[in-house]
Amino acid sequence: MDRLQSMRVFAKVVEQGSFARAAQAMDMSNTVVTRNIADLEAHLGTRLLNRTTRKLSLTETGKQYLERVRQILADIDDADAIASSSSRKASGTLRIYCHPGFGQYQLAKLLPLYAATVPDVVLDVTMADHAVDIVEEGFDVGIFMGLQKFDASLIARRLATSNVVLCASPDYVARRGEPLTPIDVSSHDCLNFAFEQLRHSWPVTWENKRVDVPITPRVISNNISVLRQAAIAGMGIMVRSSLTLEDDLSSGRLVQLLKGHHLGRLEVSLVYPSRRLLSYKVRSFVDFMTAHFPRPESDPWLANV
């Protein structure tokens, strides 16, 4: 039995929802597809799929096995792509979609470093916070944040995790004092992003529980630059994702408050259409970004704060 082929057939059957559609997609006969699944189940000594005349469904073991199979196949495809592209040159236009928060505060600093490695690639970068279909809109790769949705069929690799934290200027802290618990924030001036659900309270994780802390807004705006300038000027406490705070915290313009408490976490994900047959320009960008963020489960922007 070619176990790798059987694993690919198994994954395709689940993806297509039937043996016949999988056979058509893989240019195989129904008999070959059926035999691959039967051989795989016999090798494993367990049933992976429940079959009826109308429906296929995964067994509990099949669900667990599918998760590992997809990762194994993805790693093999990645290795093949790296080997086949090692002697080729990246060129052409690379169309990148990026969430504005990450784009303004992080990607803008990284692009010159990437560009230096691919002198023949033209970078076409679009930033927008509305829903984007990167395939339909012709993007080669996308960087999504937080609750942004993307098609489940796309390949997604988490780059990093950004905590949402509270901060203020040293001048404000000197005048008004530093809050020692989340509840203390209620007695401070707050600089609030114009989300209706955050207008009157901020959800803070405190002792492993969510606490909705009532706030008194001093400034409300839908523009992060307005709130940032107000915070630097000492007008109050602001909530921001750590990836937008890196320069302000390292320079001392702002200080993090209530370390150990946060208002949530935002995942930063690199998204692209397929691992297989990636163009060299896309492969080079994926490799560059994943190398720059080697610990996707951590928050690199608070590591030294």
Secondary structure as GFF3:
##gff-version 3
##sequence-region A 1 305
A	DSSP	alpha_helix	3	16	.	.	.	ID=ss1
A	DSSP	alpha_helix	19	26	.	.	.	ID=ss2
A	DSSP	alpha_helix	30	44	.	.	.	ID=ss3
A	DSSP	beta_strand	49	51	.	.	.	ID=ss4
A	DSSP	beta_strand	56	58	.	.	.	ID=ss5
A	DSSP	alpha_helix	60	85	.	.	.	ID=ss6
A	DSSP	beta_strand	92	98	.	.	.	ID=ss7
A	DSSP	alpha_helix	100	102	.	.	.	ID=ss8
A	DSSP	pi_helix	103	107	.	.	.	ID=ss9
A	DSSP	alpha_helix	108	117	.	.	.	ID=ss10
A	DSSP	beta_strand	121	127	.	.	.	ID=ss11
A	DSSP	beta_strand	141	145	.	.	.	ID=ss12
A	DSSP	beta_strand	155	168	.	.	.	ID=ss13
A	DSSP	alpha_helix	170	176	.	.	.	ID=ss14
A	DSSP	three_ten_helix	182	187	.	.	.	ID=ss15
A	DSSP	beta_strand	189	193	.	.	.	ID=ss16
A	DSSP	three_ten_helix	196	198	.	.	.	ID=ss17
A	DSSP	beta_strand	201	206	.	.	.	ID=ss18
A	DSSP	beta_strand	209	214	.	.	.	ID=ss19
A	DSSP	beta_strand	216	221	.	.	.	ID=ss20
A	DSSP	alpha_helix	224	232	.	.	.	ID=ss21
A	DSSP	beta_strand	237	241	.	.	.	ID=ss22
A	DSSP	three_ten_helix	242	244	.	.	.	ID=ss23
A	DSSP	alpha_helix	246	251	.	.	.	ID=ss24
A	DSSP	beta_strand	255	257	.	.	.	ID=ss25
A	DSSP	beta_strand	265	272	.	.	.	ID=ss26
A	DSSP	alpha_helix	280	292	.	.	.	ID=ss27
###
